Amino acid sequence: MTSDQVLGGFTVGITADRRSEDQAVLFRRLGAEVILGPTMRTLAVADEKALREITLELVARPPDYLVANTGLGIRIWFAAATEWGLEEGLRRSLSEATIIARGPKAAGALTSAKLKIAWRSPTEQLSEVATHLTEKDIAGKRIAFQLHGDDREQITPALESAGAEVIQVPVYRWLLPDESQSGAAQRLIRLCCEGKVDAVTFTAGPQVRQMFEIAEGDGLDSQLLDAFNDRKPLAACIGPVCAGVAVDEGIREPFYPDSWRLGSLVKMVAAMLTGAAN
């Protein structure tokens, strides 16, 4: 073990499906044993017919506002529009809108699509986006809202209460892992309950929620919660939104880094496990 492998002897569980190998590489470089146990999967273009019809509607009648929720969603939407020969029409339509980005990933995807951002939420939270919009006169305005993979994170009711017409744009869905992945998630849960995992990382709220759903199916949800609340393993979240879901699931003390990025998450886990955190 080299001197920079500070996590030698520690085990880290990863619940992500996307970019899980990126995480694994970073942790392995620090000497950690990594257990991949994706608790969700991403279904791109969950309803192609619905997305195409909404895209055509927006091309024909541009919205007044666009809420770009996720970078993944914007990229998938434009990739689908390209396949349909609608990319330029969609770009022209959205360029006429006032564009709101929930966070830097959505902002980056918008920039790549050559769209100008009017405002970005400093906290990356949809609730702040809703507050920002409802403080304006949006009565009668048409707002295109790119949905998150989990429809439970919604701002549509607040916008409609303020008099806006909301066009929901369903791009992708987060689902439970399929049969080829579910065994890995169940193994990770069992190891957590047995105290054999030192930290588990979550990069999206549904990963937490669905980990407990899988555990409940095996009768291990109470044991899993006790393990997290005994901080064996640590619940390491990418940011406050994800940590909020963990709290909703009963985890008393989830942790997240000051900078809500993957590299910062890995550094935080390393610092906490080695006792180097303040």
BELZIHU-V971581 format. One line per field, one symbol per residue. ss: DSSP state (~ for helix, > for strand, _ for the rest). A space follows every 50 residues. Layout:
ss = ???
This chain:
ss = __________>>>>_____~~~~~~~~~~___>>>>____>>>>___~~~ ~~~~~~~~~~____>>>>__~~~~~~~~~~~~~___~~~~~~~~~__>>> >__~~~~~~~~~______>>_____~~~~~~~~~_______>>>>>____ _____~~~~~~___>>>>>__>>>>___~~~~~~~~~~~~~~~_____>> >>__~~~~~~~~~~~~~___~~~~~~~~~____>>>>__~~~~~~~~~__ ____>>_____~~~~~~~~~~~~~____
